[in-house]
């Protein structure tokens, strides 16, 4: 694999790994908030106006920012039954085709997500609940995650195309 491509693959994978750790750290907030909400609701009969909404707002970035690194470690749902029955060369072509489909999906999703995020920023969109937090920052997570997923998919495509020996072995 050419050095510049190896640098790109390593860089985007490490960036996505760091965001994966940040996303995982959101559970340190989500779990106690949910525990507090459930306890206050069912034990003290005094639900909060913010608990469930905060957990929902944080779960979106948790889910979306973890996805690109999950693609790298092959943690997504896959048609392993079909893939395992193919010879290595045909499986390699199927893997490259899958990455192209993922990149096309990312382009389409970004096309629709970016204007909605910008519009939410322009209107300073809030949740319209009793707590009423701003939700426009959370809406920018969608196009950001789509770009990162597309970049990781390109990296995985390049790893397959240049026959990276680690592709079918352990992750970076």
C-alpha positions as CSV (number, residue, x, y, z in Angstrom):
1,X,0.0,0.0,0.0
2,X,1.4,3.4,-0.9
3,X,2.6,5.5,2.1
4,X,0.2,8.4,1.6
5,X,-2.8,5.9,1.5
6,X,-1.4,4.1,4.6
7,X,-1.2,7.4,6.4
8,X,-4.8,8.3,5.4
9,X,-6.1,4.9,6.6
10,X,-4.2,5.1,9.8
11,X,-5.2,8.7,10.5
12,X,-9.0,8.3,9.8
13,X,-9.1,5.0,11.8
14,X,-7.4,6.6,14.8
15,X,-9.7,9.6,14.6
16,X,-12.7,7.4,14.5
17,X,-11.3,5.3,17.4
18,X,-10.9,8.4,19.5
19,X,-14.5,9.5,18.7
20,X,-15.6,5.9,19.5
21,X,-14.0,6.3,23.0
22,X,-15.8,9.7,23.4
23,X,-19.1,8.2,22.4
24,X,-18.5,5.3,24.8
25,X,-17.8,7.8,27.6
26,X,-21.3,9.2,27.0
27,X,-22.6,6.1,28.8
28,X,-21.0,7.5,31.9
29,X,-23.6,10.3,31.7
30,X,-26.5,8.4,30.2
31,X,-26.6,5.6,32.7
32,X,-26.7,7.7,35.9
33,X,-29.2,10.1,34.4
34,X,-31.5,7.2,33.5
35,X,-31.0,5.7,37.0
36,X,-31.9,9.0,38.6
37,X,-34.9,9.5,36.3
38,X,-36.3,6.0,37.0
39,X,-35.7,6.3,40.7
40,X,-37.3,9.7,41.0
41,X,-40.2,8.7,38.9
42,X,-41.1,5.3,40.4
43,X,-39.7,5.5,44.0
44,X,-40.5,9.2,44.8
45,X,-43.3,9.8,42.2
46,X,-41.5,12.9,41.1
47,X,-40.2,12.6,37.5
48,X,-37.8,15.2,36.2
49,X,-38.5,17.3,33.1
50,X,-35.0,16.8,31.8
51,X,-33.8,13.3,32.6
52,X,-35.3,11.3,29.7
53,X,-34.7,14.0,27.2
54,X,-31.1,14.4,28.1
55,X,-30.6,10.6,27.8
56,X,-32.2,10.7,24.4
57,X,-30.2,13.6,23.2
58,X,-26.9,11.9,24.2
59,X,-27.9,8.5,22.9
60,X,-27.9,9.9,19.3
61,X,-24.3,11.0,19.3
62,X,-23.4,7.8,21.2
63,X,-24.9,5.6,18.4
64,X,-23.7,7.7,15.5
65,X,-20.1,8.4,16.5
66,X,-19.4,4.8,17.4
67,X,-20.5,3.6,13.9
68,X,-17.4,4.5,11.9
69,X,-15.0,2.6,14.1
70,X,-17.4,-0.2,14.4
71,X,-17.2,-0.5,10.6
72,X,-13.4,-0.8,10.9
73,X,-13.6,-3.7,13.4
74,X,-16.3,-5.3,11.4
75,X,-18.9,-5.0,14.1
76,X,-21.8,-4.1,11.8
77,X,-24.4,-6.6,10.7
78,X,-23.0,-8.6,7.8
79,X,-23.9,-11.3,5.4
80,X,-21.3,-13.6,6.7
81,X,-23.2,-16.7,5.5
82,X,-22.7,-15.6,1.8
83,X,-19.3,-14.1,2.3
84,X,-17.8,-17.2,4.0
85,X,-18.9,-19.5,1.1
86,X,-17.1,-17.4,-1.5
87,X,-13.5,-17.9,-2.6
88,X,-11.1,-15.2,-1.3
89,X,-11.0,-13.3,-4.6
90,X,-14.8,-13.2,-5.0
91,X,-15.1,-12.3,-1.3
92,X,-12.7,-9.5,-1.8
93,X,-14.8,-8.1,-4.7
94,X,-17.9,-8.4,-2.6
95,X,-16.2,-6.5,0.2
96,X,-15.2,-3.7,-2.1
97,X,-18.7,-3.5,-3.5
98,X,-20.1,-3.3,0.0
99,X,-17.8,-0.4,0.8
100,X,-18.9,1.4,-2.4
101,X,-22.5,1.0,-1.4
102,X,-21.7,2.4,2.1
103,X,-20.0,5.4,0.6
104,X,-23.0,6.1,-1.8
105,X,-25.3,5.8,1.2
106,X,-23.2,8.3,3.1
107,X,-23.3,10.8,0.1
108,X,-27.1,10.5,-0.1
109,X,-27.5,10.8,3.7
110,X,-25.2,13.8,3.9
111,X,-27.1,15.5,1.0
112,X,-30.3,15.4,3.1
113,X,-28.8,15.8,6.6
114,X,-26.6,18.8,6.1
115,X,-29.5,21.2,5.1
116,X,-31.5,20.1,8.1
117,X,-28.7,20.7,10.5
118,X,-28.0,24.1,9.0
119,X,-31.7,25.0,9.2
120,X,-31.8,23.9,12.8
121,X,-28.8,26.2,13.5
122,X,-30.4,29.1,11.7
123,X,-33.6,28.8,13.7
124,X,-31.7,27.9,17.0
125,X,-34.0,24.9,17.2
126,X,-35.0,23.7,20.6
127,X,-37.0,20.7,21.8
128,X,-40.1,22.6,22.7
129,X,-40.4,20.6,25.9
130,X,-40.7,22.0,29.4
131,X,-36.9,21.8,29.7
132,X,-36.5,23.1,26.1
133,X,-32.8,22.5,25.5
134,X,-31.2,23.5,22.2
135,X,-31.1,20.5,19.8
136,X,-29.4,22.1,16.9
137,X,-25.9,21.0,18.1
138,X,-27.1,17.4,18.3
139,X,-28.5,17.6,14.7
140,X,-24.9,18.4,13.5
141,X,-23.9,15.0,14.8
142,X,-25.7,13.3,11.8
143,X,-23.7,14.9,9.0
144,X,-20.5,14.7,11.0
145,X,-21.0,11.0,11.6
146,X,-21.9,10.4,8.0
147,X,-18.7,12.1,6.8
148,X,-16.7,10.0,9.3
149,X,-18.5,6.8,8.2
150,X,-17.8,7.6,4.5
151,X,-14.2,8.3,5.2
152,X,-13.8,5.1,7.2
153,X,-15.5,3.2,4.4
154,X,-13.1,4.7,1.9
155,X,-10.2,3.6,4.2
156,X,-11.6,0.1,4.3
157,X,-12.0,0.0,0.5
158,X,-8.4,1.1,0.1
159,X,-7.3,-1.6,2.5
160,X,-9.1,-4.2,0.5
161,X,-8.0,-2.8,-2.9
162,X,-4.3,-2.7,-1.9
163,X,-4.6,-6.1,-0.2
164,X,-3.7,-5.0,3.3
165,X,-2.6,-8.1,5.1
166,X,-4.3,-6.9,8.3
167,X,-7.7,-6.4,6.7
168,X,-8.8,-10.0,7.4
169,X,-6.8,-10.1,10.6
170,X,-6.8,-7.9,13.6
171,X,-7.9,-4.2,13.5
172,X,-5.3,-1.4,13.7
